[in-house]
Amino acid sequence: MSAETAPRTESQTGHMTLVDHITELRTRIVRALIAVALGSLVAWFLYQPIFDLLLGPLRETAPDDNLVNQLSGGALLADGPLTGFQIRIQLTTYAGIMFAMPVILWQIWKFVSPGLYDNEKRYGVTFITVGTALFATGAAIAFWTLPKALEFLQEIGGDGNFVEFYTPQKYLKLIVFMMLAFGIGFEFPLLVTTLNVLGAVTTDTLRRIRRYVIVIVAVFVAVATPSGDPISMLALTIPMCLLYEVSIIIGRVRDRRRRKAEAAAAA
């Protein structure tokens, strides 16, 4: 019997009581929140570059003859004396979450790792690296598609029917939530692969439920995408479905290696 198919012993699973699990979960959450706070502190000092970066898609799509754009010089118009302070707090918090993503993923890994075999625990660095890369890729794709989404939303209402005037809260909420939604959505294959490694779902099951997963992904994207435009929805749905197929391929490769190891042990 191979190491991956043998029953998990108490030392392998890191046996813990319910109270121990709750305590461990609380510790991981507190550490993740501390990482977010530190990330927000860094973002506070990087506020202006971050703000200018996020304002790029709006400046790219704003018509040159737009009256509001001419009056504001391409900047957002504050609708109250506290707007600037509130936006800085919100933006630095969201940026802190993104900066702290490697630590957040590490805390998730440390929470689930007691249930893994010793040979599976070595994938911690891979989990963090791949998870961070997937989140960053999703956020980058959201940022890349936003100008096209804004153009679609502006054209769908009819040219000349509206003067485009975005308040800071609504515009920045749209772009930040889009980046977070895409980043979290791109973590989907990592979740599927982790469940497969833990034995919670087999590769054959992943193949059988492929159609249902596509429907679930489509529903998730429709709910999670703040703009609701078809460009953004397709930009998230297609990669998530492709990454799901990649998870199945990884599972098949892992199953093949396990069978070879079992055959070699039996021989």
ZAGU-782867 format. One line per 4 residues: number of its first residue (from 1); their letters; for each residue x, y, z of N, C-alpha, C. Coordinates in Angstrom, 2 decimals. Layout:
NUM) a) X:Y:Z:X:Y:Z:X:Y:Z | ...
This chain:
1) msae) 0.85:-1.19:0.00:0.00:0.00:0.00:0.88:1.24:0.00 | 0.60:2.18:-0.92:1.45:3.35:-1.05:1.16:4.35:0.04 | 2.06:5.35:0.14:1.90:6.38:1.18:0.66:7.20:0.95 | 0.25:7.35:-0.35:-0.90:8.21:-0.64:-2.22:7.50:-0.40
5) tapr) -2.20:6.14:-0.42:-3.44:5.40:-0.21:-3.54:4.81:1.18 | -2.47:4.85:1.93:-2.51:4.29:3.28:-3.37:5.16:4.18 | -4.01:4.54:5.19:-4.82:5.33:6.12:-3.97:6.37:6.82 | -4.55:7.52:7.05:-3.84:8.60:7.72:-3.78:8.31:9.21
9) tesq) -2.58:8.35:9.73:-2.42:8.16:11.17:-2.65:9.46:11.88 | -2.71:9.40:13.21:-2.94:10.61:13.99:-1.83:11.62:13.78 | -0.58:11.15:13.67:0.53:12.07:13.46:0.49:12.69:12.08 | -0.05:11.91:11.09:-0.10:12.43:9.73:-1.17:13.50:9.59
13) tghm) -2.29:13.33:10.24:-3.40:14.24:10.08:-3.35:15.38:11.06 | -2.44:15.35:12.02:-2.38:16.42:13.00:-3.69:16.47:13.77 | -4.11:15.35:14.37:-5.40:15.21:15.02:-5.62:16.35:16.02 | -6.77:17.00:15.87:-7.11:18.14:16.72:-8.57:18.04:17.12
17) tlvd) -8.86:18.52:18.30:-10.25:18.57:18.75:-10.95:19.75:18.08 | -12.27:19.83:18.27:-13.04:20.93:17.69:-12.57:22.27:18.24 | -12.29:22.31:19.53:-11.81:23.55:20.13:-10.47:23.94:19.55 | -9.61:22.94:19.32:-8.30:23.21:18.72:-8.46:23.78:17.31
21) hite) -9.41:23.22:16.55:-9.65:23.71:15.19:-10.13:25.16:15.22 | -11.04:25.46:16.13:-11.57:26.82:16.23:-10.45:27.79:16.64 | -9.63:27.37:17.58:-8.51:28.21:18.02:-7.53:28.43:16.88 | -7.24:27.36:16.15:-6.33:27.48:15.01:-6.89:28.40:13.94
25) lrtr) -8.20:28.26:13.67:-8.83:29.12:12.68:-8.77:30.58:13.10 | -9.03:30.84:14.36:-8.97:32.21:14.87:-7.57:32.79:14.72 | -6.56:31.97:15.02:-5.17:32.43:14.89:-4.85:32.78:13.45 | -5.28:31.94:12.52:-5.00:32.19:11.11:-5.72:33.44:10.62
29) ivra) -6.96:33.65:11.07:-7.71:34.84:10.66:-7.06:36.10:11.21 | -6.63:36.05:12.47:-5.98:37.22:13.08:-4.70:37.56:12.32 | -3.91:36.55:11.98:-2.67:36.81:11.26:-2.94:37.37:9.87 | -4.00:36.87:9.22:-4.36:37.39:7.91:-4.80:38.84:8.01
33) liav) -5.56:39.17:9.05:-6.01:40.56:9.24:-4.82:41.49:9.54 | -3.85:40.98:10.29:-2.65:41.78:10.54:-1.90:42.05:9.24 | -1.84:41.03:8.38:-1.18:41.21:7.08:-1.93:42.24:6.24 | -3.26:42.20:6.28:-4.06:43.19:5.53:-3.80:44.59:6.08
37) algs) -3.71:44.72:7.41:-3.45:46.02:8.02:-2.08:46.55:7.59 | -1.07:45.69:7.59:0.26:46.12:7.16:0.27:46.47:5.67 | -0.45:45.67:4.88:-0.56:45.98:3.46:-1.26:47.30:3.21 | -2.29:47.59:4.03:-3.00:48.87:3.91:-2.10:50.03:4.28
41) lvaw) -1.23:49.81:5.27:-0.28:50.86:5.67:0.67:51.18:4.52 | 1.14:50.13:3.84:2.01:50.36:2.68:1.24:51.09:1.58 | -0.02:50.65:1.36:-0.83:51.28:0.32:-1.14:52.74:0.64 | -1.18:53.10:1.93:-1.45:54.48:2.31:-0.37:55.41:1.74
45) flyq) 0.89:54.97:1.77:1.98:55.79:1.27:2.10:55.69:-0.26 | 1.48:54.67:-0.84:1.48:54.52:-2.30:0.15:54.94:-2.89 | -0.61:55.69:-2.14:-1.99:56.02:-2.54:-2.03:56.73:-3.89 | -1.22:57.75:-4.08:-1.31:58.54:-5.32:-0.96:57.73:-6.56
49) pifd) 0.12:56.94:-6.56:0.38:56.09:-7.74:-0.75:55.09:-8.00 | -1.30:54.51:-6.93:-2.39:53.55:-7.10:-3.61:54.26:-7.68 | -3.92:55.45:-7.15:-5.08:56.20:-7.62:-4.93:56.56:-9.10 | -3.75:57.03:-9.48:-3.51:57.39:-10.87:-3.62:56.17:-11.78
53) lllg) -3.14:55.03:-11.30:-3.23:53.80:-12.10:-4.68:53.40:-12.34 | -5.49:53.44:-11.29:-6.89:53.05:-11.42:-7.70:54.05:-12.23 | -7.24:55.29:-12.29:-7.94:56.30:-13.06:-7.64:56.20:-14.55 | -6.63:55.40:-14.91:-6.23:55.25:-16.30:-7.34:54.83:-17.24
57) plre) -8.11:53.75:-16.94:-9.18:53.34:-17.85:-10.23:54.42:-18.09 | -10.55:55.21:-17.07:-11.54:56.28:-17.24:-10.99:57.37:-18.15 | -9.75:57.76:-17.95:-9.15:58.78:-18.81:-8.99:58.29:-20.24 | -8.80:56.99:-20.38:-8.63:56.42:-21.72:-9.92:56.44:-22.51
61) tapd) -11.04:56.26:-21.83:-12.34:56.16:-22.52:-13.13:57.45:-22.52 | -12.73:58.44:-21.71:-13.49:59.69:-21.64:-13.34:60.47:-22.93 | -14.45:60.90:-23.56:-14.36:61.70:-24.79:-13.66:63.03:-24.53 | -12.93:63.50:-25.52:-12.21:64.77:-25.37:-13.17:65.95:-25.23
65) dnlv) -14.37:65.83:-25.83:-15.33:66.93:-25.77:-16.29:66.81:-24.59 | -16.01:65.85:-23.69:-16.87:65.68:-22.52:-16.72:66.90:-21.61 | -17.85:67.55:-21.30:-17.83:68.77:-20.51:-17.24:68.53:-19.12 | -17.66:67.44:-18.48:-17.16:67.14:-17.14:-15.66:66.89:-17.18
69) nqls) -15.21:66.20:-18.24:-13.77:65.92:-18.36:-12.98:67.21:-18.54 | -13.54:68.15:-19.29:-12.86:69.43:-19.49:-12.80:70.24:-18.20 | -13.89:70.22:-17.43:-13.92:71.01:-16.20:-13.02:70.41:-15.12 | -12.95:69.09:-15.07:-12.20:68.43:-13.99:-10.75:68.17:-14.36
73) ggal) -10.41:68.33:-15.63:-9.05:68.03:-16.05:-8.73:66.55:-16.02 | -9.74:65.72:-16.16:-9.55:64.27:-16.15:-9.58:63.65:-14.77 | -9.85:64.45:-13.73:-9.92:63.92:-12.37:-11.38:63.66:-11.99 | -11.57:62.87:-10.95:-12.91:62.62:-10.44:-13.37:63.82:-9.62
77) ladg) -14.66:64.07:-9.62:-15.23:65.21:-8.92:-15.77:64.77:-7.56 | -15.28:65.36:-6.51:-15.75:65.04:-5.16:-17.12:65.67:-4.94 | -18.03:64.89:-4.33:-19.38:65.40:-4.08:-19.59:65.73:-2.60 | -18.50:65.86:-1.83:-18.60:66.21:-0.42:-17.22:66.43:0.16
81) pltg) -17.13:67.12:1.29:-15.82:67.41:1.88:-15.08:66.18:2.39 | -15.80:65.11:2.70:-15.16:63.90:3.23:-14.85:62.87:2.15 | -15.20:63.18:0.91:-15.04:62.21:-0.17:-13.59:61.75:-0.31 | -12.65:62.69:-0.34:-11.25:62.32:-0.51:-10.73:61.41:0.58
85) fqir) -11.09:61.72:1.84:-10.63:60.89:2.96:-11.25:59.50:2.91 | -12.56:59.44:2.61:-13.24:58.14:2.54:-12.66:57.27:1.43 | -12.39:57.88:0.29:-11.83:57.14:-0.83:-10.45:56.61:-0.49 | -9.66:57.41:0.22:-8.31:56.96:0.58:-8.38:55.78:1.53
89) iqlt) -9.28:55.82:2.49:-9.43:54.70:3.43:-9.87:53.44:2.69 | -10.89:53.57:1.84:-11.41:52.40:1.12:-10.37:51.83:0.16 | -9.71:52.71:-0.57:-8.77:52.26:-1.58:-7.55:51.58:-0.94 | -7.05:52.15:0.15:-5.90:51.54:0.81:-6.27:50.20:1.45
93) tyag) -7.51:50.06:1.90:-7.96:48.78:2.46:-8.01:47.71:1.39 | -8.61:48.04:0.23:-8.67:47.08:-0.87:-7.28:46.73:-1.36 | -6.42:47.73:-1.48:-5.04:47.46:-1.91:-4.30:46.62:-0.88 | -4.61:46.84:0.41:-4.00:46.03:1.46:-4.35:44.56:1.34
97) imfa) -5.60:44.28:0.94:-6.01:42.89:0.72:-5.19:42.26:-0.40 | -5.00:43.03:-1.47:-4.23:42.50:-2.59:-2.76:42.29:-2.21 | -2.20:43.25:-1.49:-0.79:43.12:-1.07:-0.60:41.93:-0.12 | -1.63:41.68:0.70:-1.52:40.62:1.70:-1.92:39.25:1.18
101) mpvi) -2.25:39.14:-0.10:-2.73:37.87:-0.64:-1.77:36.71:-0.41 | -0.45:36.86:-0.59:0.45:35.72:-0.30:0.34:35.25:1.15 | 0.23:36.19:2.10:0.11:35.82:3.51:-1.24:35.15:3.77 | -2.29:35.67:3.15:-3.62:35.08:3.32:-3.63:33.64:2.81
105) lwqi) -3.04:33.42:1.64:-2.96:32.06:1.10:-2.10:31.16:1.99 | -1.04:31.71:2.56:-0.19:30.92:3.46:-0.96:30.50:4.70 | -1.77:31.39:5.25:-2.57:31.04:6.42:-3.61:29.97:6.08 | -4.17:30.06:4.89:-5.11:29.01:4.46:-4.39:27.67:4.35
109) wkfv) -3.20:27.70:3.77:-2.43:26.46:3.62:-2.07:25.86:4.98 | -1.63:26.70:5.91:-1.24:26.21:7.22:-2.44:25.64:7.97 | -3.64:26.16:7.67:-4.83:25.65:8.35:-5.21:24.26:7.83 | -5.05:24.03:6.52:-5.45:22.74:5.95:-4.32:21.73:5.93
113) spgl) -3.07:22.18:6.07:-1.94:21.26:5.93:-1.90:20.13:6.96 | -2.43:20.30:8.19:-2.43:19.14:9.10:-3.18:17.94:8.57 | -4.08:18.13:7.62:-4.82:17.01:7.04:-4.13:16.37:5.86 | -2.93:16.81:5.53:-2.20:16.29:4.39:-1.16:15.27:4.82
117) ydne) -0.76:14.43:3.86:0.38:13.54:4.10:1.66:14.36:4.14 | 2.70:13.76:4.71:3.98:14.47:4.81:4.53:14.83:3.43 | 4.35:13.91:2.45:4.87:14.20:1.12:4.04:15.24:0.38 | 2.82:15.52:0.86:1.97:16.53:0.24:2.21:17.92:0.83
121) kryg) 2.75:17.95:2.04:2.95:19.23:2.70:4.05:20.06:2.03 | 4.88:19.40:1.24:5.96:20.14:0.58:5.46:21.04:-0.53 | 4.18:20.91:-0.88:3.62:21.74:-1.95:3.18:23.12:-1.45 | 3.52:23.46:-0.22:3.08:24.73:0.35:3.57:25.93:-0.45
125) vtfi) 4.86:25.92:-0.80:5.42:27.04:-1.56:4.77:27.13:-2.93 | 4.52:25.97:-3.55:3.83:25.96:-4.85:2.42:26.52:-4.72 | 1.72:26.16:-3.65:0.38:26.66:-3.41:0.37:28.18:-3.32 | 1.30:28.73:-2.56:1.37:30.18:-2.38:1.75:30.86:-3.69
129) tvgt) 2.76:30.33:-4.37:3.24:30.95:-5.60:2.17:30.94:-6.68 | 1.56:29.78:-6.90:0.54:29.66:-7.93:-0.69:30.49:-7.57 | -1.11:30.44:-6.30:-2.27:31.22:-5.88:-2.07:32.71:-6.06 | -0.89:33.20:-5.69:-0.60:34.63:-5.86:-0.56:35.00:-7.34
133) alfa) 0.06:34.14:-8.15:0.15:34.42:-9.59:-1.24:34.42:-10.23 | -2.09:33.48:-9.82:-3.45:33.43:-10.38:-4.25:34.66:-9.99 | -4.14:35.08:-8.74:-4.87:36.27:-8.29:-4.40:37.50:-9.05 | -3.08:37.65:-9.19:-2.53:38.81:-9.91:-2.95:38.78:-11.38
137) tgaa) -2.97:37.60:-11.97:-3.38:37.49:-13.37:-4.84:37.88:-13.55 | -5.69:37.40:-12.64:-7.10:37.75:-12.71:-7.32:39.25:-12.56 | -6.64:39.87:-11.60:-6.76:41.32:-11.40:-6.27:42.08:-12.62 | -5.18:41.61:-13.23:-4.64:42.28:-14.42:-5.60:42.18:-15.60
141) iafw) -6.23:41.02:-15.77:-7.20:40.87:-16.86:-8.40:41.78:-16.64 | -8.84:41.90:-15.38:-9.97:42.80:-15.08:-9.60:44.23:-15.43 | -8.39:44.65:-15.08:-7.94:46.01:-15.39:-7.84:46.21:-16.90 | -7.41:45.20:-17.60:-7.26:45.28:-19.06:-8.61:45.37:-19.76
145) tlpk) -9.62:44.66:-19.26:-10.93:44.66:-19.91:-11.80:45.85:-19.53 | -11.43:46.57:-18.46:-12.30:47.65:-17.98:-12.53:48.75:-19.02 | -11.51:49.23:-19.74:-11.81:50.24:-20.76:-12.82:49.78:-21.79 | -12.72:48.53:-22.22:-13.67:48.00:-23.19:-15.05:47.89:-22.58
149) alef) -15.11:47.53:-21.28:-16.39:47.45:-20.59:-17.02:48.84:-20.45 | -16.21:49.84:-20.14:-16.72:51.20:-20.02:-17.24:51.72:-21.35 | -16.51:51.43:-22.42:-16.96:51.85:-23.74:-18.30:51.20:-24.10 | -18.43:49.92:-23.77:-19.69:49.22:-24.05:-20.83:49.84:-23.25
153) lqei) -20.59:50.09:-21.96:-21.63:50.65:-21.12:-22.00:52.07:-21.54 | -21.02:52.83:-22.04:-21.31:54.18:-22.52:-22.11:54.16:-23.82 | -21.77:53.22:-24.70:-22.45:53.16:-25.99:-23.85:52.57:-25.89 | -24.06:51.67:-24.94:-25.35:51.00:-24.85:-26.46:51.98:-24.46
157) ggdg) -26.07:53.06:-23.74:-27.07:54.06:-23.37:-27.36:55.05:-24.47 | -26.54:55.02:-25.54:-26.76:55.93:-26.65:-25.81:57.12:-26.59 | -25.10:57.34:-27.69:-24.16:58.46:-27.75:-24.92:59.78:-27.67 | -24.47:60.66:-26.83:-25.08:61.97:-26.71:-26.26:62.04:-25.77
161) nfve) -26.72:60.91:-25.30:-27.87:60.92:-24.39:-27.49:61.29:-22.96 | -26.22:61.03:-22.61:-25.78:61.25:-21.24:-24.43:61.95:-21.24 | -24.22:62.74:-20.19:-22.90:63.30:-19.91:-22.26:62.39:-18.86 | -21.14:61.79:-19.22:-20.50:60.83:-18.32:-19.91:61.55:-17.11
165) fytp) -20.53:61.33:-15.97:-20.08:61.96:-14.71:-20.05:60.88:-13.65 | -18.86:60.41:-13.29:-18.71:59.34:-12.33:-18.24:59.89:-11.00 | -18.94:59.53:-9.94:-18.46:59.90:-8.61:-17.31:58.97:-8.24 | -16.39:59.42:-7.39:-15.25:58.56:-7.02:-15.69:57.23:-6.41
169) qkyl) -16.73:57.26:-5.55:-17.16:56.03:-4.89:-17.61:54.98:-5.90 | -18.43:55.39:-6.88:-18.98:54.42:-7.81:-17.94:53.92:-8.80 | -17.10:54.82:-9.28:-16.11:54.38:-10.26:-15.06:53.47:-9.62 | -14.48:53.90:-8.50:-13.43:53.11:-7.86:-13.98:51.81:-7.30
173) kliv) -15.22:51.83:-6.83:-15.84:50.59:-6.36:-15.98:49.61:-7.52 | -16.35:50.12:-8.69:-16.48:49.25:-9.86:-15.16:48.60:-10.22 | -14.10:49.39:-10.36:-12.83:48.84:-10.83:-12.17:47.95:-9.78 | -12.26:48.34:-8.50:-11.63:47.53:-7.45:-12.39:46.22:-7.28
177) fmml) -13.72:46.26:-7.27:-14.50:45.04:-7.13:-14.31:44.13:-8.34 | -14.14:44.73:-9.52:-13.86:43.91:-10.71:-12.54:43.17:-10.54 | -11.52:43.86:-10.07:-10.22:43.23:-9.90:-10.25:42.16:-8.82 | -10.97:42.43:-7.73:-11.09:41.42:-6.67:-11.88:40.21:-7.16
181) afgi) -12.98:40.45:-7.90:-13.81:39.34:-8.41:-13.01:38.47:-9.36 | -12.26:39.09:-10.26:-11.44:38.32:-11.20:-10.34:37.58:-10.45 | -9.70:38.25:-9.49:-8.63:37.60:-8.74:-9.13:36.38:-7.98 | -10.28:36.53:-7.31:-10.84:35.40:-6.56:-11.31:34.31:-7.52
185) gfef) -11.90:34.70:-8.64:-12.35:33.72:-9.61:-11.21:32.88:-10.16 | -10.05:33.49:-10.35:-8.90:32.75:-10.87:-8.30:31.81:-9.84 | -8.73:31.90:-8.59:-8.28:30.94:-7.58:-9.06:29.63:-7.66 | -10.09:29.59:-8.51:-10.96:28.42:-8.61:-10.19:27.13:-8.92
189) pllv) -9.30:27.12:-9.91:-8.57:25.86:-10.18:-7.68:25.43:-9.03 | -7.16:26.40:-8.28:-6.33:26.06:-7.12:-7.18:25.36:-6.07 | -8.41:25.82:-5.87:-9.32:25.17:-4.93:-9.65:23.76:-5.39 | -9.94:23.62:-6.67:-10.29:22.29:-7.21:-9.13:21.32:-7.06
193) ttln) -7.93:21.79:-7.40:-6.75:20.92:-7.29:-6.47:20.54:-5.85 | -6.66:21.48:-4.93:-6.44:21.19:-3.52:-7.42:20.14:-3.02 | -8.69:20.27:-3.41:-9.69:19.27:-3.02:-9.35:17.90:-3.59 | -8.80:17.89:-4.80:-8.40:16.63:-5.41:-7.24:16.00:-4.65
197) vlga) -6.27:16.82:-4.25:-5.13:16.32:-3.49:-5.57:15.80:-2.13 | -6.53:16.49:-1.51:-7.03:16.05:-0.20:-7.89:14.81:-0.29 | -8.27:14.42:-1.50:-9.11:13.24:-1.66:-10.59:13.52:-1.50 | -10.97:14.81:-1.42:-12.37:15.16:-1.27:-13.15:14.95:-2.55
201) vttd) -12.46:15.00:-3.68:-13.11:14.77:-4.98:-12.10:14.10:-5.90 | -12.53:13.12:-6.66:-11.65:12.40:-7.56:-11.61:13.07:-8.93 | -10.60:12.71:-9.70:-10.48:13.27:-11.04:-11.63:12.83:-11.93 | -12.06:11.58:-11.78:-13.20:11.10:-12.57:-14.46:11.90:-12.26
205) tlrr) -14.64:12.25:-10.99:-15.79:13.06:-10.61:-15.72:14.44:-11.25 | -14.52:15.02:-11.26:-14.34:16.34:-11.89:-14.70:16.28:-13.36 | -14.40:15.18:-14.02:-14.73:15.04:-15.44:-16.23:14.87:-15.63 | -16.88:14.13:-14.74:-18.30:13.87:-14.90:-19.15:15.12:-14.66
209) irry) -18.72:15.96:-13.74:-19.54:17.12:-13.39:-19.12:18.37:-14.17 | -18.37:18.19:-15.24:-17.86:19.32:-16.01:-19.00:20.25:-16.45 | -20.10:19.70:-16.97:-21.20:20.54:-17.46:-21.82:21.35:-16.34 | -21.97:20.72:-15.18:-22.56:21.44:-14.04:-21.63:22.55:-13.56
213) vivi) -20.35:22.27:-13.60:-19.38:23.28:-13.17:-19.43:24.49:-14.08 | -19.58:24.27:-15.38:-19.66:25.39:-16.33:-20.86:26.28:-16.01 | -21.98:25.64:-15.67:-23.18:26.41:-15.30:-22.93:27.19:-14.01 | -22.31:26.54:-13.03:-22.02:27.20:-11.75:-21.08:28.38:-11.97
217) vavf) -20.07:28.19:-12.82:-19.13:29.27:-13.13:-19.87:30.44:-13.77 | -20.77:30.14:-14.72:-21.51:31.21:-15.39:-22.37:31.99:-14.39 | -22.99:31.29:-13.46:-23.81:31.96:-12.45:-22.94:32.80:-11.53 | -21.81:32.23:-11.11:-20.88:32.98:-10.25:-20.41:34.25:-10.93
221) vava) -20.04:34.16:-12.19:-19.55:35.33:-12.92:-20.64:36.38:-13.05 | -21.87:35.93:-13.34:-22.98:36.88:-13.48:-23.24:37.64:-12.18 | -23.06:36.96:-11.05:-23.31:37.59:-9.75:-22.10:38.42:-9.31 | -20.90:37.90:-9.55:-19.70:38.52:-9.00:-19.19:39.69:-9.83
225) tpsg) -19.52:39.74:-11.12:-19.02:40.82:-11.97:-19.84:42.08:-11.74 | -19.27:43.12:-11.18:-20.05:44.32:-10.83:-20.67:45.01:-12.04 | -19.95:45.07:-13.16:-20.46:45.80:-14.32:-21.58:45.06:-15.03 | -21.51:43.73:-15.04:-22.54:42.94:-15.70:-22.49:43.01:-17.21
229) dpis) -21.44:43.56:-17.79:-21.35:43.66:-19.25:-20.83:42.35:-19.82 | -21.21:42.02:-21.05:-20.80:40.73:-21.62:-19.30:40.60:-21.81 | -18.59:41.70:-22.05:-17.14:41.63:-22.26:-16.44:41.13:-21.00 | -16.78:41.73:-19.87:-16.16:41.31:-18.61:-16.57:39.89:-18.23
233) mlal) -17.84:39.56:-18.46:-18.31:38.23:-18.10:-17.60:37.15:-18.91 | -17.42:37.38:-20.20:-16.71:36.41:-21.02:-15.23:36.35:-20.64 | -14.66:37.52:-20.29:-13.24:37.56:-19.92:-12.95:36.79:-18.66 | -13.96:36.57:-17.82:-13.79:35.79:-16.59:-14.27:34.35:-16.76
237) tipm) -15.37:34.16:-17.48:-15.94:32.81:-17.63:-15.01:31.89:-18.41 | -14.50:32.36:-19.53:-13.67:31.50:-20.39:-12.39:31.06:-19.66 | -11.63:31.97:-19.04:-10.43:31.50:-18.31:-10.75:30.55:-17.17 | -11.85:30.79:-16.44:-12.20:29.89:-15.34:-12.49:28.49:-15.85
241) clly) -13.20:28.39:-16.98:-13.50:27.07:-17.55:-12.23:26.40:-18.05 | -11.35:27.17:-18.68:-10.09:26.60:-19.17:-9.21:26.14:-18.00 | -9.18:26.94:-16.93:-8.39:26.56:-15.77:-8.96:25.33:-15.08 | -10.27:25.16:-15.16:-10.89:23.94:-14.61:-10.38:22.72:-15.38
245) evsi) -10.27:22.86:-16.71:-9.73:21.76:-17.51:-8.28:21.48:-17.13 | -7.54:22.53:-16.84:-6.15:22.35:-16.40:-6.10:21.57:-15.09 | -7.05:21.85:-14.19:-7.12:21.12:-12.92:-7.38:19.64:-13.16 | -8.22:19.32:-14.13:-8.49:17.92:-14.46:-7.22:17.25:-15.00
249) iigr) -6.50:17.95:-15.86:-5.25:17.40:-16.41:-4.25:17.14:-15.29 | -4.13:18.09:-14.36:-3.21:17.90:-13.22:-3.63:16.68:-12.41 | -4.94:16.52:-12.20:-5.43:15.37:-11.46:-5.13:14.05:-12.17 | -5.28:14.04:-13.50:-4.99:12.82:-14.26:-3.51:12.47:-14.18
253) vrdr) -2.64:13.48:-14.29:-1.20:13.23:-14.18:-0.86:12.69:-12.79 | -1.47:13.28:-11.77:-1.21:12.83:-10.40:-1.71:11.40:-10.19 | -2.88:11.07:-10.74:-3.40:9.70:-10.61:-2.51:8.70:-11.33 | -1.99:9.09:-12.48:-1.12:8.19:-13.23:0.17:7.92:-12.44
257) rrrk) 0.74:8.95:-11.85:1.95:8.75:-11.05:1.67:7.88:-9.84 | 0.50:8.05:-9.24:0.17:7.25:-8.06:0.02:5.78:-8.43 | -0.61:5.51:-9.59:-0.77:4.12:-10.02:0.59:3.47:-10.31 | 1.48:4.25:-10.91:2.81:3.71:-11.18:3.55:3.40:-9.89
261) aeaa) 3.41:4.28:-8.90:4.06:4.05:-7.62:3.49:2.81:-6.94 | 2.18:2.62:-7.04:1.55:1.43:-6.44:2.01:0.15:-7.14 | 2.12:0.22:-8.48:2.57:-0.96:-9.23:4.02:-1.30:-8.87 | 4.84:-0.25:-8.73:6.24:-0.48:-8.37:6.35:-1.06:-6.97
265) aaa) 5.49:-0.58:-6.04:5.53:-1.10:-4.67:5.06:-2.55:-4.63 | 4.06:-2.88:-5.45:3.54:-4.26:-5.48:4.56:-5.21:-6.09 | 5.35:-4.69:-7.08:6.34:-5.54:-7.72:7.52:-5.81:-6.78
